[in-house]
């Protein structure tokens, strides 16, 4: 099964409005030849409308980095999927490890956010991954199994192809310590097997699984050469238009 490559950036809490605008104006011409691949950027809420507007005639998919699990209500400081949609965005990151680590996002919360993102027709990128202690004590797969089971609880075979998964080992995020191609492939193939248990193989083979954690222009091609790595989720290297464009335009090996 050939899955369409998905190259996504996550700006995290970087870039004010002017910087976001400058980035998009520089970036879009650098990727104007992209056809087969999909590319996306998850930007801060404050830049969502602006970036979505600037990107509307391009191939760039624009998304948020988080959402609330409800449509509206007394949730001071929160943003709903319907609000994200009205900004012109079409994607949302869910359960990023920084949300899990600092803001209490649990697998149960992730599953509620996933349900509402699907309800509103946003493309959800569900993030998971083990931390260093879990990897070193040989628990990585156990953790992944628990995370995927609960985070995707209730996901139907019909909806599965509408989601993207991102495997982001916490020990590789922002550390410069990328998982090896083999480590990433092993985790991706494990996740696809669990997905198969949950929704069946016909749906599971259609789900794109991204790798995230210190992806750079010089390691993207070898990661992408792995059979179960369908894309990347890039933090630091997505902050410069040149380096993110190099990642999007990588030459397959
Ligand atoms: P880095 O690419 O900076 O390691 O961040 C990865 C990440 O968390 C993307 O969501």
py3Dmol code that shows the C-alpha trace and the ligand (Angstrom):
import py3Dmol

protein = """\
ATOM      1  CA  UNK A   1       0.000   0.000   0.000  1.00  0.00           C
ATOM      2  CA  UNK A   2       1.449   3.322  -1.041  1.00  0.00           C
ATOM      3  CA  UNK A   3       0.642   6.072   1.392  1.00  0.00           C
ATOM      4  CA  UNK A   4       0.969   9.730   0.487  1.00  0.00           C
ATOM      5  CA  UNK A   5       3.993  11.266   2.219  1.00  0.00           C
ATOM      6  CA  UNK A   6       3.178  13.835   4.863  1.00  0.00           C
ATOM      7  CA  UNK A   7       5.773  16.396   5.911  1.00  0.00           C
ATOM      8  CA  UNK A   8       4.595  18.499   8.820  1.00  0.00           C
ATOM      9  CA  UNK A   9       6.103  21.246  10.926  1.00  0.00           C
ATOM     10  CA  UNK A  10       5.211  22.196  14.472  1.00  0.00           C
ATOM     11  CA  UNK A  11       6.201  25.709  15.430  1.00  0.00           C
ATOM     12  CA  UNK A  12       5.389  25.155  19.115  1.00  0.00           C
ATOM     13  CA  UNK A  13       5.375  28.510  20.980  1.00  0.00           C
ATOM     14  CA  UNK A  14       7.461  30.345  18.412  1.00  0.00           C
ATOM     15  CA  UNK A  15       6.768  33.167  15.973  1.00  0.00           C
ATOM     16  CA  UNK A  16       4.819  36.342  16.423  1.00  0.00           C
ATOM     17  CA  UNK A  17       2.479  37.504  13.652  1.00  0.00           C
ATOM     18  CA  UNK A  18       5.084  39.372  11.615  1.00  0.00           C
ATOM     19  CA  UNK A  19       7.476  36.432  11.793  1.00  0.00           C
ATOM     20  CA  UNK A  20       4.752  34.005  10.776  1.00  0.00           C
ATOM     21  CA  UNK A  21       3.876  36.128   7.761  1.00  0.00           C
ATOM     22  CA  UNK A  22       7.510  36.511   6.752  1.00  0.00           C
ATOM     23  CA  UNK A  23       7.994  32.736   7.004  1.00  0.00           C
ATOM     24  CA  UNK A  24       5.020  31.859   4.815  1.00  0.00           C
ATOM     25  CA  UNK A  25       5.915  34.418   2.140  1.00  0.00           C
ATOM     26  CA  UNK A  26       9.425  32.997   1.937  1.00  0.00           C
ATOM     27  CA  UNK A  27       8.436  29.366   2.272  1.00  0.00           C
ATOM     28  CA  UNK A  28       5.641  28.979  -0.287  1.00  0.00           C
ATOM     29  CA  UNK A  29       7.737  29.796  -3.372  1.00  0.00           C
ATOM     30  CA  UNK A  30      10.329  27.238  -2.206  1.00  0.00           C
ATOM     31  CA  UNK A  31       7.754  24.425  -2.255  1.00  0.00           C
ATOM     32  CA  UNK A  32       5.631  25.468  -5.219  1.00  0.00           C
ATOM     33  CA  UNK A  33       6.605  22.331  -7.156  1.00  0.00           C
ATOM     34  CA  UNK A  34       5.269  19.942  -4.540  1.00  0.00           C
ATOM     35  CA  UNK A  35       2.442  17.782  -5.906  1.00  0.00           C
ATOM     36  CA  UNK A  36       2.398  14.210  -4.590  1.00  0.00           C
ATOM     37  CA  UNK A  37       3.507  14.970  -1.075  1.00  0.00           C
ATOM     38  CA  UNK A  38       1.399  16.700   1.505  1.00  0.00           C
ATOM     39  CA  UNK A  39       2.896  19.385   3.695  1.00  0.00           C
ATOM     40  CA  UNK A  40       1.501  20.996   6.781  1.00  0.00           C
ATOM     41  CA  UNK A  41       2.304  23.459   9.527  1.00  0.00           C
ATOM     42  CA  UNK A  42       0.908  23.545  13.046  1.00  0.00           C
ATOM     43  CA  UNK A  43       1.111  27.149  14.193  1.00  0.00           C
ATOM     44  CA  UNK A  44       0.202  29.049  17.373  1.00  0.00           C
ATOM     45  CA  UNK A  45      -3.480  30.005  17.658  1.00  0.00           C
ATOM     46  CA  UNK A  46      -2.591  33.670  17.285  1.00  0.00           C
ATOM     47  CA  UNK A  47      -1.207  33.081  13.778  1.00  0.00           C
ATOM     48  CA  UNK A  48      -3.834  30.617  12.622  1.00  0.00           C
ATOM     49  CA  UNK A  49      -6.098  32.974  10.660  1.00  0.00           C
ATOM     50  CA  UNK A  50      -3.235  34.840   9.088  1.00  0.00           C
ATOM     51  CA  UNK A  51      -1.291  31.753   8.013  1.00  0.00           C
ATOM     52  CA  UNK A  52      -4.448  30.021   6.762  1.00  0.00           C
ATOM     53  CA  UNK A  53      -5.315  33.083   4.682  1.00  0.00           C
ATOM     54  CA  UNK A  54      -1.795  33.367   3.241  1.00  0.00           C
ATOM     55  CA  UNK A  55      -1.748  29.651   2.416  1.00  0.00           C
ATOM     56  CA  UNK A  56      -5.250  29.332   1.030  1.00  0.00           C
ATOM     57  CA  UNK A  57      -4.248  29.046  -2.631  1.00  0.00           C
ATOM     58  CA  UNK A  58      -1.297  26.795  -1.880  1.00  0.00           C
ATOM     59  CA  UNK A  59      -0.812  23.136  -1.020  1.00  0.00           C
ATOM     60  CA  UNK A  60       0.119  23.960   2.566  1.00  0.00           C
ATOM     61  CA  UNK A  61      -2.231  22.482   5.154  1.00  0.00           C
ATOM     62  CA  UNK A  62      -2.540  24.730   8.194  1.00  0.00           C
ATOM     63  CA  UNK A  63      -3.411  23.511  11.644  1.00  0.00           C
ATOM     64  CA  UNK A  64      -3.472  24.198  15.365  1.00  0.00           C
ATOM     65  CA  UNK A  65      -1.315  22.539  18.019  1.00  0.00           C
ATOM     66  CA  UNK A  66      -4.077  21.652  20.459  1.00  0.00           C
ATOM     67  CA  UNK A  67      -7.834  21.846  20.939  1.00  0.00           C
ATOM     68  CA  UNK A  68     -10.432  21.397  23.652  1.00  0.00           C
ATOM     69  CA  UNK A  69     -12.598  18.264  23.842  1.00  0.00           C
ATOM     70  CA  UNK A  70     -15.831  20.223  23.915  1.00  0.00           C
ATOM     71  CA  UNK A  71     -17.491  22.459  21.396  1.00  0.00           C
ATOM     72  CA  UNK A  72     -18.005  25.426  23.703  1.00  0.00           C
ATOM     73  CA  UNK A  73     -18.382  26.190  27.372  1.00  0.00           C
ATOM     74  CA  UNK A  74     -16.897  27.751  30.456  1.00  0.00           C
ATOM     75  CA  UNK A  75     -13.303  26.707  29.767  1.00  0.00           C
ATOM     76  CA  UNK A  76     -11.279  29.872  30.218  1.00  0.00           C
ATOM     77  CA  UNK A  77      -8.286  30.032  27.922  1.00  0.00           C
ATOM     78  CA  UNK A  78      -9.280  27.095  25.759  1.00  0.00           C
ATOM     79  CA  UNK A  79      -9.956  26.863  22.007  1.00  0.00           C
ATOM     80  CA  UNK A  80     -12.449  24.517  20.345  1.00  0.00           C
ATOM     81  CA  UNK A  81     -12.239  22.629  17.074  1.00  0.00           C
ATOM     82  CA  UNK A  82     -15.077  24.687  15.612  1.00  0.00           C
ATOM     83  CA  UNK A  83     -13.104  27.865  16.401  1.00  0.00           C
ATOM     84  CA  UNK A  84     -10.023  26.383  14.761  1.00  0.00           C
ATOM     85  CA  UNK A  85     -12.079  25.582  11.708  1.00  0.00           C
ATOM     86  CA  UNK A  86     -13.492  29.077  11.418  1.00  0.00           C
ATOM     87  CA  UNK A  87      -9.914  30.389  11.334  1.00  0.00           C
ATOM     88  CA  UNK A  88      -9.543  28.554   8.029  1.00  0.00           C
ATOM     89  CA  UNK A  89      -7.433  25.750   9.465  1.00  0.00           C
ATOM     90  CA  UNK A  90      -8.007  22.089   8.684  1.00  0.00           C
ATOM     91  CA  UNK A  91      -5.705  20.142  10.997  1.00  0.00           C
ATOM     92  CA  UNK A  92      -4.938  19.818  14.687  1.00  0.00           C
ATOM     93  CA  UNK A  93      -2.177  18.182  16.714  1.00  0.00           C
ATOM     94  CA  UNK A  94      -3.508  16.124  19.601  1.00  0.00           C
ATOM     95  CA  UNK A  95      -1.601  14.749  22.577  1.00  0.00           C
ATOM     96  CA  UNK A  96       1.817  16.150  21.750  1.00  0.00           C
ATOM     97  CA  UNK A  97       4.272  15.020  24.420  1.00  0.00           C
ATOM     98  CA  UNK A  98       4.685  18.604  25.624  1.00  0.00           C
ATOM     99  CA  UNK A  99       0.930  18.762  26.193  1.00  0.00           C
ATOM    100  CA  UNK A 100       1.096  15.430  28.013  1.00  0.00           C
ATOM    101  CA  UNK A 101       4.107  16.494  30.081  1.00  0.00           C
ATOM    102  CA  UNK A 102       3.186  20.074  31.028  1.00  0.00           C
ATOM    103  CA  UNK A 103      -0.570  20.402  30.603  1.00  0.00           C
ATOM    104  CA  UNK A 104      -1.971  17.121  31.823  1.00  0.00           C
ATOM    105  CA  UNK A 105      -3.181  15.638  28.532  1.00  0.00           C
ATOM    106  CA  UNK A 106      -3.823  11.980  29.260  1.00  0.00           C
ATOM    107  CA  UNK A 107      -4.673   9.214  26.807  1.00  0.00           C
ATOM    108  CA  UNK A 108      -8.330   9.577  27.851  1.00  0.00           C
ATOM    109  CA  UNK A 109      -8.277  13.295  27.100  1.00  0.00           C
ATOM    110  CA  UNK A 110      -6.574  12.600  23.787  1.00  0.00           C
ATOM    111  CA  UNK A 111      -9.373  10.230  22.791  1.00  0.00           C
ATOM    112  CA  UNK A 112     -12.016  12.874  23.553  1.00  0.00           C
ATOM    113  CA  UNK A 113     -10.110  15.497  21.575  1.00  0.00           C
ATOM    114  CA  UNK A 114      -9.734  13.058  18.704  1.00  0.00           C
ATOM    115  CA  UNK A 115     -13.477  12.424  18.604  1.00  0.00           C
ATOM    116  CA  UNK A 116     -14.351  16.095  18.380  1.00  0.00           C
ATOM    117  CA  UNK A 117     -11.666  16.830  15.789  1.00  0.00           C
ATOM    118  CA  UNK A 118     -13.135  14.094  13.590  1.00  0.00           C
ATOM    119  CA  UNK A 119     -16.629  15.411  14.211  1.00  0.00           C
ATOM    120  CA  UNK A 120     -15.584  18.804  12.862  1.00  0.00           C
ATOM    121  CA  UNK A 121     -13.741  17.305   9.937  1.00  0.00           C
ATOM    122  CA  UNK A 122     -10.294  18.430  11.042  1.00  0.00           C
ATOM    123  CA  UNK A 123      -7.344  16.204  10.246  1.00  0.00           C
ATOM    124  CA  UNK A 124      -6.114  15.030  13.665  1.00  0.00           C
ATOM    125  CA  UNK A 125      -2.447  14.206  14.162  1.00  0.00           C
ATOM    126  CA  UNK A 126      -2.371  12.059  17.264  1.00  0.00           C
ATOM    127  CA  UNK A 127       1.052  12.093  18.905  1.00  0.00           C
ATOM    128  CA  UNK A 128       2.508   9.411  21.148  1.00  0.00           C
ATOM    129  CA  UNK A 129       5.868   8.083  22.211  1.00  0.00           C
ATOM    130  CA  UNK A 130       7.810   6.769  25.164  1.00  0.00           C
ATOM    131  CA  UNK A 131      10.213   8.743  27.348  1.00  0.00           C
ATOM    132  CA  UNK A 132      13.861   7.948  28.025  1.00  0.00           C
ATOM    133  CA  UNK A 133      13.309   6.031  31.267  1.00  0.00           C
ATOM    134  CA  UNK A 134      10.664   3.893  29.594  1.00  0.00           C
ATOM    135  CA  UNK A 135      12.938   3.138  26.630  1.00  0.00           C
ATOM    136  CA  UNK A 136      15.911   2.334  28.845  1.00  0.00           C
ATOM    137  CA  UNK A 137      13.924  -0.007  31.007  1.00  0.00           C
ATOM    138  CA  UNK A 138      12.655  -1.903  27.969  1.00  0.00           C
ATOM    139  CA  UNK A 139       9.093  -0.647  28.348  1.00  0.00           C
ATOM    140  CA  UNK A 140       8.810   1.341  25.124  1.00  0.00           C
ATOM    141  CA  UNK A 141       6.431  -1.023  23.357  1.00  0.00           C
ATOM    142  CA  UNK A 142       4.307  -1.538  26.420  1.00  0.00           C
ATOM    143  CA  UNK A 143       3.896   2.234  26.704  1.00  0.00           C
ATOM    144  CA  UNK A 144       3.079   2.573  23.006  1.00  0.00           C
ATOM    145  CA  UNK A 145       0.536  -0.195  23.255  1.00  0.00           C
ATOM    146  CA  UNK A 146      -1.212   1.482  26.188  1.00  0.00           C
ATOM    147  CA  UNK A 147      -1.099   4.912  24.554  1.00  0.00           C
ATOM    148  CA  UNK A 148      -2.496   3.817  21.210  1.00  0.00           C
ATOM    149  CA  UNK A 149      -5.231   1.672  22.754  1.00  0.00           C
ATOM    150  CA  UNK A 150      -6.621   4.409  24.968  1.00  0.00           C
ATOM    151  CA  UNK A 151      -5.877   7.419  22.767  1.00  0.00           C
ATOM    152  CA  UNK A 152      -7.700   5.870  19.810  1.00  0.00           C
ATOM    153  CA  UNK A 153     -10.437   4.257  21.847  1.00  0.00           C
ATOM    154  CA  UNK A 154     -13.688   4.128  19.910  1.00  0.00           C
ATOM    155  CA  UNK A 155     -12.027   4.877  16.566  1.00  0.00           C
ATOM    156  CA  UNK A 156     -13.912   3.069  13.802  1.00  0.00           C
ATOM    157  CA  UNK A 157     -12.390   1.419  10.749  1.00  0.00           C
ATOM    158  CA  UNK A 158     -14.196   4.028   8.630  1.00  0.00           C
ATOM    159  CA  UNK A 159     -12.588   6.915  10.543  1.00  0.00           C
ATOM    160  CA  UNK A 160      -9.111   5.424  10.920  1.00  0.00           C
ATOM    161  CA  UNK A 161      -7.879   6.546   7.474  1.00  0.00           C
ATOM    162  CA  UNK A 162      -8.923  10.109   8.406  1.00  0.00           C
ATOM    163  CA  UNK A 163      -6.299  10.327  11.131  1.00  0.00           C
ATOM    164  CA  UNK A 164      -2.526  10.614  11.130  1.00  0.00           C
ATOM    165  CA  UNK A 165      -0.373   9.180  13.907  1.00  0.00           C
ATOM    166  CA  UNK A 166       2.933  10.652  14.999  1.00  0.00           C
ATOM    167  CA  UNK A 167       5.506   8.588  16.853  1.00  0.00           C
ATOM    168  CA  UNK A 168       7.640  11.041  18.789  1.00  0.00           C
ATOM    169  CA  UNK A 169       9.961   9.415  21.321  1.00  0.00           C
ATOM    170  CA  UNK A 170      10.309  12.048  24.027  1.00  0.00           C
ATOM    171  CA  UNK A 171      14.056  11.408  24.321  1.00  0.00           C
ATOM    172  CA  UNK A 172      14.522  12.468  20.688  1.00  0.00           C
ATOM    173  CA  UNK A 173      12.563  15.730  20.854  1.00  0.00           C
ATOM    174  CA  UNK A 174      14.729  18.827  20.763  1.00  0.00           C
ATOM    175  CA  UNK A 175      17.746  16.827  21.867  1.00  0.00           C
ATOM    176  CA  UNK A 176      19.504  16.313  18.551  1.00  0.00           C
ATOM    177  CA  UNK A 177      19.358  12.618  19.391  1.00  0.00           C
ATOM    178  CA  UNK A 178      17.273  11.168  16.566  1.00  0.00           C
ATOM    179  CA  UNK A 179      15.978   7.638  16.821  1.00  0.00           C
ATOM    180  CA  UNK A 180      17.888   5.495  14.344  1.00  0.00           C
ATOM    181  CA  UNK A 181      16.003   4.571  11.200  1.00  0.00           C
ATOM    182  CA  UNK A 182      15.688   1.038  12.585  1.00  0.00           C
ATOM    183  CA  UNK A 183      14.386   2.151  15.979  1.00  0.00           C
ATOM    184  CA  UNK A 184      11.797   4.359  14.321  1.00  0.00           C
ATOM    185  CA  UNK A 185      10.770   1.705  11.794  1.00  0.00           C
ATOM    186  CA  UNK A 186      10.423  -0.870  14.565  1.00  0.00           C
ATOM    187  CA  UNK A 187       8.142   1.422  16.571  1.00  0.00           C
ATOM    188  CA  UNK A 188       6.083   2.363  13.507  1.00  0.00           C
ATOM    189  CA  UNK A 189       5.572  -1.218  12.479  1.00  0.00           C
ATOM    190  CA  UNK A 190       4.604  -2.080  16.057  1.00  0.00           C
ATOM    191  CA  UNK A 191       2.065   0.762  16.065  1.00  0.00           C
ATOM    192  CA  UNK A 192       0.641  -0.381  12.734  1.00  0.00           C
ATOM    193  CA  UNK A 193       0.238  -3.896  14.132  1.00  0.00           C
ATOM    194  CA  UNK A 194      -1.666  -2.553  17.148  1.00  0.00           C
ATOM    195  CA  UNK A 195      -3.755  -0.430  14.810  1.00  0.00           C
ATOM    196  CA  UNK A 196      -4.511  -3.575  12.811  1.00  0.00           C
ATOM    197  CA  UNK A 197      -5.724  -5.257  16.005  1.00  0.00           C
ATOM    198  CA  UNK A 198      -8.019  -2.306  16.636  1.00  0.00           C
ATOM    199  CA  UNK A 199      -9.486  -1.440  13.230  1.00  0.00           C
ATOM    200  CA  UNK A 200      -8.440  -4.262  10.905  1.00  0.00           C
ATOM    201  CA  UNK A 201      -5.723  -4.363   8.309  1.00  0.00           C
ATOM    202  CA  UNK A 202      -7.615  -2.694   5.490  1.00  0.00           C
ATOM    203  CA  UNK A 203      -7.949   0.493   7.521  1.00  0.00           C
ATOM    204  CA  UNK A 204      -4.580   0.205   9.297  1.00  0.00           C
ATOM    205  CA  UNK A 205      -2.556   0.103   6.091  1.00  0.00           C
ATOM    206  CA  UNK A 206      -4.041   3.442   5.076  1.00  0.00           C
ATOM    207  CA  UNK A 207      -3.012   5.303   8.221  1.00  0.00           C
ATOM    208  CA  UNK A 208       0.016   7.497   7.867  1.00  0.00           C
ATOM    209  CA  UNK A 209       2.504   7.289  10.730  1.00  0.00           C
ATOM    210  CA  UNK A 210       4.926  10.205  11.071  1.00  0.00           C
ATOM    211  CA  UNK A 211       8.209  10.173  12.932  1.00  0.00           C
ATOM    212  CA  UNK A 212       9.121  13.193  15.067  1.00  0.00           C
ATOM    213  CA  UNK A 213      12.232  13.965  17.094  1.00  0.00           C
ATOM    214  CA  UNK A 214      15.231  15.936  15.818  1.00  0.00           C
ATOM    215  CA  UNK A 215      14.308  15.561  12.148  1.00  0.00           C
ATOM    216  CA  UNK A 216      16.610  17.719  10.016  1.00  0.00           C
ATOM    217  CA  UNK A 217      17.204  18.229   6.283  1.00  0.00           C
ATOM    218  CA  UNK A 218      20.093  15.753   6.446  1.00  0.00           C
ATOM    219  CA  UNK A 219      18.304  12.840   8.122  1.00  0.00           C
ATOM    220  CA  UNK A 220      14.828  13.068   6.583  1.00  0.00           C
ATOM    221  CA  UNK A 221      15.587  10.996   3.460  1.00  0.00           C
ATOM    222  CA  UNK A 222      16.890   7.967   5.327  1.00  0.00           C
ATOM    223  CA  UNK A 223      13.998   8.041   7.792  1.00  0.00           C
ATOM    224  CA  UNK A 224      11.566   8.299   4.876  1.00  0.00           C
ATOM    225  CA  UNK A 225      13.159   5.276   3.215  1.00  0.00           C
ATOM    226  CA  UNK A 226      11.716   3.026   5.933  1.00  0.00           C
ATOM    227  CA  UNK A 227       8.564   1.166   4.896  1.00  0.00           C
ATOM    228  CA  UNK A 228       6.362   2.241   7.803  1.00  0.00           C
ATOM    229  CA  UNK A 229       7.587   5.832   8.047  1.00  0.00           C
ATOM    230  CA  UNK A 230       5.121   7.852   6.015  1.00  0.00           C
ATOM    231  CA  UNK A 231       6.174  11.308   7.014  1.00  0.00           C
ATOM    232  CA  UNK A 232       7.790  13.476   9.640  1.00  0.00           C
ATOM    233  CA  UNK A 233       6.734  15.947  12.291  1.00  0.00           C
ATOM    234  CA  UNK A 234       9.416  18.578  12.627  1.00  0.00           C
ATOM    235  CA  UNK A 235       9.935  21.030  15.479  1.00  0.00           C
ATOM    236  CA  UNK A 236      13.107  23.126  15.446  1.00  0.00           C
ATOM    237  CA  UNK A 237      13.936  22.613  11.775  1.00  0.00           C
ATOM    238  CA  UNK A 238      10.495  23.880  10.727  1.00  0.00           C
ATOM    239  CA  UNK A 239      11.210  27.351  12.076  1.00  0.00           C
ATOM    240  CA  UNK A 240      13.320  28.420   9.114  1.00  0.00           C
ATOM    241  CA  UNK A 241      11.653  28.486   5.682  1.00  0.00           C
ATOM    242  CA  UNK A 242      14.837  27.216   4.051  1.00  0.00           C
ATOM    243  CA  UNK A 243      15.322  24.215   6.295  1.00  0.00           C
ATOM    244  CA  UNK A 244      11.641  23.226   6.308  1.00  0.00           C
ATOM    245  CA  UNK A 245      11.550  23.576   2.507  1.00  0.00           C
ATOM    246  CA  UNK A 246      14.600  21.288   2.286  1.00  0.00           C
ATOM    247  CA  UNK A 247      12.753  18.727   4.370  1.00  0.00           C
ATOM    248  CA  UNK A 248       9.618  18.958   2.223  1.00  0.00           C
ATOM    249  CA  UNK A 249      11.716  18.728  -0.956  1.00  0.00           C
ATOM    250  CA  UNK A 250      13.966  15.881   0.279  1.00  0.00           C
ATOM    251  CA  UNK A 251      15.382  13.579  -2.369  1.00  0.00           C
ATOM    252  CA  UNK A 252      14.316   9.958  -1.799  1.00  0.00           C
ATOM    253  CA  UNK A 253      17.175   7.471  -1.394  1.00  0.00           C
TER     254      UNK A 253
END
"""
ligand_1 = """\
10
LIG
P 12.251 18.705 17.271
O 12.196 18.481 15.769
O 12.658 20.111 17.623
O 13.035 17.646 17.958
O 10.735 18.571 17.803
C 9.982 17.474 17.462
C 8.573 17.727 17.836
O 8.214 17.745 18.989
C 7.606 17.956 16.738
O 6.303 17.934 17.196
"""
view = py3Dmol.view(width=600, height=400)
view.addModel(protein, "pdb")
view.setStyle({"model": 0}, {"cartoon": {"style": "trace"}})
view.addModel(ligand_1, "xyz")
view.setStyle({"model": 1}, {"stick": {}})
view.zoomTo()
view.show()
